[in-house]
């Protein structure tokens, strides 16, 4: 509240005058920042991404580097902190801000527009009720229970923010005080977290460009921008057509989760504004193919035992299966093969075949230079889910992610591999679909790696990063004219 200063007398020209007046001193707007955060229980129904503290600060203990070298120390999970900071601070961000000179990294929200067909033919009811978000109030100085208001402003009238105004005192707990988060060493952050405080939705018309919701703190005549939420553009909704093929080997087929279509539509690529639809659900019985074809006869001979024979790899299995489907499949691409740019469908082959510890694999061409170094990867349009991955949500989305041009987030150039992920993370520590469910350990005699433990998000890996949204949307298999 405003302070009162009582002036009883003033002295001028050597004389004292009694005035007995009260002057109101306006309170000063306290310094803080506001970040939008994703509620707990998130399962991928919308896209939400932000720069997590553990990606840039040494918070999590990493046991081993991606090459197996022991670390066993608190380590930032992203290997190039400067690059990931730049990614979230400026890339595609409308009007980057630095409240009070502090670095600020806006969160990103990706929702589908709720429209009639006349307003926008690719609208959806998926987010017609909007998305509820948490607010994190980061203290830059101690806060008080004053009259500060939080205002949310967006220039696009089709973005509905509810409420558009909040009282700061309703978002903080002065009695308990702020929570303190250790960021490594002596660095800490004091903050208040309040849940489900703001609802965001997009109606009537899609966003033709990335849009911003500005957050202001206002006290009297003082007004400061203290936060921002970026909204991902949604005026182009590409379609991904999925052909699900149950591969029968020896008359026995595979099984997928009953909810796999739901996961395609509402727990994965919808985050990148992709409408993933299973267009065909079919069977492919290898034993019904003509054994006069040497490729068929060899496939049956090599794989009818249900496991990989000596000398064969999962890559061999994948290439040979795709060759057979390109020849005999009822829903093979017309006028071309599966792994060509002409094909606009993605093929999910699932089988009861057992491939050791491999849950799935995506077709790919590893382009090499004269010295045998892999200099680029062309991800294919088909992938296999083996028996061990048939009940895993993550596996068939992870491998489909590869088919949409996403590498592992821990893919790092080394040895003969000369290509890397856009941003490289330590393996097995994030909730990203393109991470692994286990943390890498030391090198094993076989040339692989031991596990140093499960990813703490195992079974709850629903996230795709905003920079991955951009990659997926540029994949050549997507359909935009429909």
N, C-alpha and C positions, 0 to 999 in steps of 0.2 A: 504494500500500500504506500501511498505518498507520505513523506515525512513533513512535519510542520515546524517551521522555525519562527519563534516569537521575537520580534524586535520591539523593545520597549522605548528606546531613545536613540537618537542619532546626533552627532556633533558636526556642526558646519559653521564656518566663519567664526570659530571661537565660542559659539553658543551651543547649548544643548536643548534639543527639542524633544518633547514627549510625543511618541507616535503610537506606541502600543498596537503594532500591526502584526498579523500572522501571514507568513509567506509559505506557499505550498512548494515543496521540492519534489519534482517528479522522480519516481523510482527508475533505476537503470535496468534495462533488459539484460538478463543473465545470458552467459555464453553457453551454448550447447548445440549439438547436432542431432538430427533425427534420421534414422535409417528404417526402411521397410524390411520386414523379415517374414519368412515363411512359417506358418503355424506348424506345430508338431503334428504328426500323423499324416503328413503329406505323402501322397501315393501317385504323383505324376499327372493328375487330372488337368493341370495347366502348367505352363512353363514359368519357372521362377528361378532366377540365378543371381548370386551376389558373390563378392570376393570374401570368402570365409577367412577368418583370422588365422586359422592353422595353415592356410596356403602360403602366407607371407611371413608368419612369425614362428619361431622355434618352440612350438607348443607340444606337438605330438612326438613321442619317442619313435624314431625310425630304426629298425633293427639292422637292415642291410640296404645298400645302394642297389640300383637296378642291375648292376653287374655282379651282385653277390658280395661285394666288399662290405665288411662289417662297419656299422656306424654306431648303433646303440647309444644314441644321444637325441635330445630334443632337436628337431630339424624342421625347417619350413617344408611343407609338402610339395610345393611347386619349386622346381629347380632353378628357374630364372625369375626371381622375385620382381626385378625391375620391369621385365617384359609383361608379366601378368598384371602388375599395377597399371601400366600404361593401357593394357587391354580394357580394363574395367573403368579407368578414369576418363578415357577420351574416345575409344573406338565406338563410333555410331552414337555417342552421347550428344544430345542437344544441349548446348550452352553449359559446358562443364563448370563446376563451382568449386570454391575453396573457402568454406565458411570460416571466418576469423583466421584465414591463412592456413587452415588445416587441410590435409589431403582428404578428398571425399570421393568415394566410389559408389555411385548409385546402383541400386538393385534393378533387375530387369523382370518385367512381368509380360507374359505372352498368353493372351486369351483370344478366343474366337468371337467375332462380332455376332450379336443376336439381332438378326434382321429378318424381314419378310423376303420372299423370293424377288419381289419387285424392287426392294431396296438394294439387295445384294444377293445374287443367286447362290453364292457359296457360304452364306451365313450358317450359323449353327445354334441349336438350343443348349449346347453343352454348358455354356457359361451365362445362361440367361439370368440367373440370380446373382451374377457377379462372383467375385472372389474376396474372401475376408483375409486381411493381412494383419500381422503384428507390427507394433512400433517399438523401436529401441531408441531411447533417449540417452545419448552419450553426454555426460557432464564434462564441460570444459572448465567449469567453476561450480561451486556448490549452489544448488538451486533452492528456491524458497517458494512458499505458497502465496505467490502474488497473482496479479490479474492477467498474466501472459496468456495469449491465445495462440493456438496453432491453426493456421489456415492452409487449405489445399486448393491449388489453382491449376486449371488446365485450359489452354486456348481452344481445344476442340470440344464443342458442346455435346458431341456424341459420347464423350467419356463422362460417366456418371460417378461421382465421388460421394459417398455417404458415410459419415457426415462431412460437410465441407469445413467445419470448424470444431475445434476441441479446446478445452481448457487444460493448460499444462498441469495444473494442480491435480487434475483427475488422472493424469498419466504417471505420476511419480508417487512414491511412498516415502514421505519425509520422516515418518516414525521409524521405519526399518532402515532407511537410508539406501543408497545405491548398492548394487551388486558390484563386486570387483573381479575382473578377469585378468589373470596373469598372461602376459603375452611373450614371456621369455625374458630371462635376466631380471632387471628391476622395472621393466616396462609393464604398466597395467592400464586397464580401462575401467572407469566407473560408469555404470549405466543403469537405467531402469527399463524393464521390459513389460509391456502391456499387450495382452493378447486380443485378437479379433476386434480391433478398434476401427478399422477402415474397410469399407467395401468398395471395390472397383469393378465397373462393368462398361461394356461398349455396346451401344444400341444404335439402330437406324441406319448407320453408315460405317463402313470399315475405316481403319486408319491407313491413309495412303502413304504415310511415312512414319518413322519412329517418332513417338510423341512423348512429351515430358509432363509429369505432374510436379509442380513446384511446391515446396513446403516452406511456409514463412512463420516466423515467430513475431508476434505483435504485442507491444505494451505501450499504451497511450499513442503517441505519435511516432514511436520507434518501430521499425519493421526491418527484419533481416531474413534473407533466404538461408535456411538452415538444413535443407535436405531436398532430395529429388527421387522420384521413381520414374524409370524409363519404361515406356510401353512399346512393345515390339509391333512393327507394322503388320497388318493383317488383311490387306486388300487383294492379295494373291494367295490362294489356298491350293497348293499343288495336291495332286492325288497320287498315291502309291497303290498300284494294283498288285495284290499278293495272290500267287497260285500256290496253294498248300497241297503237297503231293505225299501221300502215304506210300512209302516204298516197301513192297512185300518181297522178302528174300526167303526162298524156301516155303512160300505160302504164308509166312508170318509177317505182319505189319507192325508199325510203330504206333505210339499213342502220344497225343499232346494234351496239355491241360485243357479242361473244358472251357476255361475262360480266356483262351488265347486270342480270340477275336476282340474281346473287350480290352485286353491289354494293348493290342495294336491301336485301337481307336482312342482309348482314354487314359492310358498310363505310359505313353512313350512318345511317339513321333508327333502327336498332337501338340507337344510342347514347342515344336518348330513350325507350327501352322501347317502340318502335313495331314491330309485325310488318308489314312492307311485303311484299305478295304480288302478283305479276303473275297476275291471274285470267284475263285474256283476251289473246291475241296474235292480232291479226286484220289484215285489209287493208281499205282504203277506196279504191276505184278511182273517181276523179272522172269519168273518161270513160264510165263505165257508168251514170251518173246521167241522168235525163231532161232533155234540153236545152230542153224546152218550159217548164221552170221557169227564169224569168229569173235567179234567183240562181245556178243551175248554169251557164247560158250565159255570164253575166258573169264568173264565176270562171274558167272555161276560157279565155275571151277574154283576161282580164287576166294570168293566171299560167301559161299553157301554154308560154310561152317559157322557163320555169325560173328566171327572175329577176324582181325587182320592177320593174314598169313605172313610168314617171314619174308622180308624183302619188300613188303608193300606198306605204304604210308596212307594216312587219311587224305592227303592231297591226291594220291593215286586214285583212291576210292571216289573222291569227288569228281575228278576229271572224267573217269570212266563212266560214272553214273550220268553225268550231264551229257556225255556223248550218246548214251543209249536213249535218253529222253529226247534229245534233239532229233533222233532218228525215229523213235516209236511212240513218243508221248502223245496222248490225245489232245493235250492243250499246249503243245510246243508252239513257239512263236511262228507266226505265218511270215514267210519270206525271209527268214533269217534264223540264227541260232540264239540260244539264251544269252551267252556272253558276247553280245555285240551291242553297239549303240543304237541299232535299229529297234531292238527289243525294249519295250516300255513296261515290262512286267518283272516282278521279283519272284523267284521260285524258292519256296521253302520245302525242302525234302526232309521228311522225318522217318525214322526207321528204328527197329529194335536192335539194329546192328551195334555191337559193342566194340568201342575203339579205345580201350584202356582208360586212361584218365581224361581223354578228350571228349568234351561234351558236345562240341559243335565246331564247324569250320566253314569259312566262306571261300568261294572260288576267287582267284586273283592271279594276275600276271605280274611277276616280279621282274621289272625291266633292269637289265644289267649292262654295265659298260664292258669294254674289252678286257678289263682286269677281273671281271666277275663280280664287281661291286653292285649291289642293289641301289639304283639311283632314283627309282620311282616305283610306285605300286598302283596298278590299275585294278581296283576292286571289281569283282564280277557281279552278276545279277542273280546268283544262286548260292544257297548255303544249305548245309546239312545239320540237322540236330540228331545226334546219336542217342542210343537208349539211355545213357547216364544223364543226359540233359533234358529228357522229355518232360519232366515235371518242374523244370526251373523256369521261372518268369524271365530271369535275366538272360539265360542262354539264347533263346530264340530272338530276343530283341538285340542283344549284344552282336550276334552274328548278322542280323539284318542291318544293324548299324554299320558294320563293315561294308555290306553291299551298297549302302548309301554314302560310301566314301569316308567313313570315320575310322581312323586308326585307333589302336590302344592309346590311352592318355599317357602311358608310360613308355611309348615307343621312342627310343633314343638312338641316334646314330652312333655306331660303334662297330669296329671290325669291318666287315664287308657291307654292313647296312649303312647307307649314306643319307637316309631320310629319317625325319623325326616327326613326332606330334607337334602341332602348333604351339602347345605349351606342355612341358614334360613334368609329370608328377611321379612321386615315389609310388611303387606298385602296391596296391592292396589297402589304401588308406582312405578312399573317398566313397561316396554313394553314387558315383557316376556309372551309367550302364556300361561304359567302355573301359572300366577298371576291372580288376580281378577280385574274386571273393577270398583270396588268400594273399598274405603278405610274403614277399620274396625273402628267402633266407640265403644260406651259403650255397656255393656251387656243389652239385652232386657229381659223383664219378661218371655218371651217364652223360654229362654235359648239360643237363638241366639244372634245376634249383630245388633245394629243399624248401619247405614252407616254414616260416617262423611264427605262424599263427593265422587265425581267421581275420579277415576284414571285419571290423566291428559293425559294418553295415550289411553284412551278409544276410540275404533274404529281404533286404529293404533298400535295394539299389535302384532308385527310380529316376535319378536326375540326368539331364542332359544340360551341358553348359551353353550359355548364350552364343559363344563363338562356335560351338558345334551346330547350333541351329543354322547358322550361316552356311556351313559346309554342306549339311544335309540338303538344304534348299537348292543348292547348285548341282545336285546329282542329275546326270543325264537320263536316268530311268523315270524321273517324275513326269507326270502329265499335268499341264496347266490349262489346256484347251479342252474342256469337257462341259 
